[in-house]
Amino acid sequence: MKHSKIAIIGAGSVGSTTAYALLLKGIAAEIILIDIDEVRCRGEILDLSDSLAFDGASKIRSGTAQDAAQADIIIIAAGKAQEPGQTRLDLLATNKKIITDVFTSIKPINEAAIIIMVTNPLDALTELAQSISGLPRNQVFGTGTFLDTLRLRGIITEKINIARKSVHAYVIGEHGDGQCVTWSSAEIAGTSLLQFPGMDVQTCDAIAQQVKDTAYEIIACKGSTHFGIAACVAAICEAIIFDQKLVMPLSTYIQEYDTVFSMPVILGENGIEKILSISLSDDERKKLEKSAQELKKISHE
């Protein structure tokens, strides 16, 4: 099986929950958990090992930076967590240094490796990873607005009582406050979502704000988010391992906007195979351009 060895750098809430999500899927032959806190990492390995009774296909162990360097998929979840009242961008200075140190420690990296960035602020750190990894951009990308998009579809599902998988709507742009919901191209069975009862402008604005605020609410309530993003990372790994050619919004360099943020892409065994264009209204395009300008300023500070 291609890409069967997965290294997770960072054994905190997100990293350990990602390992658990991967074990439940049973899609990896070997999962390697790596953290500078070796005691915490050992505890997570022992705890996660208990779940192997329900998964005969995988193994999990702790490892070193050198182990990560030779993995098929490298998930980077190391860094300081977002605190209540703190924006993702407030984290940049601290986590930029951590991510730089991570890449210094794991070089030289397996040339065929796929790197998935999870640490926030996601877009700025994905741009950093693309610039210092030494790998092609299509092999280095972030989880982006994948989770935001799933949240959006979940809220729409509750609103109009149609299965989430039948809702085709995307959050694109920044994984953060500058994100953009593409209402103009959102549809169900070829019918514009805006034609469904109750989906007026005010409702759409309220839904978009709810999607944007969800992470902040979770952090305020319990201190961190990890279940949703871990499930997303496991789904991304599955798409790579089984070459599924799935379309999902991931963070990568978008030439049209000259910055790194999320657009729908086709994901397969070699990483991002194609970035897809998406129809936007004039207002959506202006919002995306403004977001791009802000991200460029922040990323280059």
N, C-alpha and C positions, 0 to 999 in steps of 0.2 A: 504494500500500500504506500503510495507516494505521500510525503509530508506526514509520516506517522510518528515522528518524534517532536513533541511540543515542549518548549521551555517557557516558563512563566517567571518573569523577573519582578519580584515584589510579592511577598506572602501575606500582605495585609488583607483587609476585608474583600477587596475586589479580586486580588490575585488568587486567594484561597477559594473563593466562591466560584471563580472561573474554572479552577481545577475540578471542583465538585461538579459543575455543569458539564464539563468534558467527560468526566467519569460516568455520569448518568447517561450520556449519549453513547458511550462505548465506541468512540470513533478513532481513538488514538492508541497506538501500541505502547507508547511510553510518554509519561508526563513528568517533567522535571521542574521542581519548585525551587526558586533561588531567592535568598534574602540575606542582607547583611546581619540581621538578627537571627543567628543560627538556632537559638533555643526556640524562638517563636516558630521558625520554619520546621524544626523537628516535631514540635507539637502538632502543627497542621498536617504534616505527613502522616503521623500516627493516627490522627483523627480521620483523615481522608482514607487511609488504608482500610478502615473498617467498612467503608462502602464498597470495597472491591468484591465482597461476597455477592454483590448483585451485578457485577461486571467482570466476566471472565476474560475480556479482550485486552484490558489495559493494565499497566503497571505505573506506580507513582513512586518517586524518590526525590530526595534533595540533590542539589548539584552545585556546580561552580560556574563562574563566568565562562570558563573554557567549554563546559558542557553546553551552555547556552549558545556559544559561538557556532557550534556544529549542529545545532538543531535544525529541523526542517521549517518549523514555524516558531517565531520568537514573539511572545506577547509581553509588552512592557507596561507593567502596572505599578512600577515603583514611583514614589513621590509622596509629597505631603498631601493629605486629604483636604478637601474644601470644608471650611468651618461655617457654622451658622452666621449669616449676614455677610459672608465673604463671596465676592464674585470669582468666577474661574480665572479671570485675568489678574486678579490680585495674587494668584499663586505663581505667576510666571517666573519671577526672579529666582525663587527658591527651587522650583522644579526644573527650570532650565539648567541649573548647575547639576542637579541630580541626574538628569537624562544625559548630559554631556559626560559625566563620570561613568554612567552605565555603558555608553558606547565605547569609551576608552578601554573599559575593562574587558569587553567581549570581542574586540578586534584581534585578529582578522576574522570576519564573519563568513560563514558558508555562503558561497556565491549564489546558490540556488535558494537561499532562505527567504521566507516571507516574514516581514516584520509588521506586527499589528500594534499600533500605539493606542493606549487607553488613558494614560495620565493626562490630567487637565493642567492648564488650558490646552485642549486637545489640538486645535488647528495650529497654533504657534509651535507646539512641541512636535507635531508631525512634520512641519516645515523644517525644524531643526534636525529631526531624524533623517529626513530625506537628504539634507545637505551634508551630514557627517557620517552616514552609514557606509557610503561607498557602493551602495547597491542601486540599481535602476529604480526610478520613482514608482513604477508599477508594482514593485515588490515591497514598498514601504508606504503604509497608509494608516489612517486612523479610523476608529469606529464611527467618528463623525456624528451625523444626525440620524443614524440608524435607529437608535433608541427613541429619539424625539419623534421620528416618523411612526414608530409602533405605538407610542403614546397617542399621537394624533388619530391614528386609525381606530384605536380603542375607544376614544371619546366619541368619535363619529359613529361607531358601532352602537354605542349606548343611545345616541341621539336619534338615529333613524332605524334601529333594529334590523340591521343587515350584518352578516358575518364579516369579521375583520378582514379575512382573506379576500373578500370581494370588493373591498374599498381600495381604490388606487389613488392615493394622495401622498404627497411628499413634503417633508420639511427639508430645506436645503440651506446652504450658506454656513454661517458660523454655528458651531455647537456651543451656543450661549445666547446672550441677550439679543444679538444681531441676526438671529435665525429668521427664515422666511418660509411661510406656508404657501405652497403654490396652488392657491384656490382656483385660479383660472384654468388649470389643467386637471384638477381633481375630478374623478369620474367613477361611476359604477355601471358596468355593462355598456360602456360607450355613452352614457347619459351624464351630463355635467352634474356634479354634486350640488351645485348651486340651484338646480331645478327641483331638488327634493324638498318636500314640505318642511318648514322650520329652519332651513339653511339660508337665512337672510344675512345681510352684511353684519349686523350687530352680533348674531350668533357666531358667525365665523370669527369675528374679532375676539369674542369671549373665549372660544375654543383655542385659538392661537395663543392667547395669554395664559390659559390654563396649562397648555403644553410647556410653555416657557417657564412657568412657575413651579411645575411639579417637582423638579430636582431640589429647588430651594425648600419646598414644603417638607420633603422627605428628610433633608438634612436637619431642618429645624426640629422635626419630631424625633428622629432616632440617631442623628449624628453623621450618617453617611448613606450613600446609595451603593448597592452592590448586586442585588439579585437580578435586576433588569439588565444591567450592562454585562454581567457575567453570561446571561443567556444569549445576549447578542454576540459576544465574542465566540461562544461555542458554536453558534449558527454560522458565523463567518468562517471558522475553522472547518466546519462540515462542508461548506460550499467549496473551500479550497481542496480539501482532501478528496472529495468525490467529484471534483470538476463540474459543479452543478450549473455554472453559467447563470447564477441568480443575479437579479437587478436589486441593488440596495444603495442607499446614499452613504458614501464613505468619504472621508477627508483625504484629499490629494491635491496636487498642484493643478489649478484650472487656468490654462493659458489665457483665455478670454478676459479673465479678471486679474491676472498676474498675481495670484495669491493662492494659499492653501485653505480650502474649505470644502464643504460637501456638495456633491452633485450625484445624481444616479449613475452607477457604474455597473458593468458586467464583471462579475467576480468568478474566477475559475482557478485551476491548479497552478497557474503562473502568476496569480495575483490579479490586479486590475487589468482586464483585457481591453476595455473600451470605456471612455467617458461619454455618457449620453447627453445630448442636448434636450432641453425641456422647454415647452412653450410657456412663456411668461407674459403677464400683462405689463403695461408701461410702469405701473406703480410697483409691481414686484421686482422688475428689473432695476428701478431706481433704488429700491431698498437693498437689493443685493449688491449694487455698486457701492452704496454707502458703507455697507458691512465690509466689503472688500477693502475699501480705503482705510477703515479703522483697523482691520486686521494687519494690513501692511505696515501701518505706523507702529503697532504694538510689537509685531514679530521682529522688526528691525531695530528696536530700541537696544 
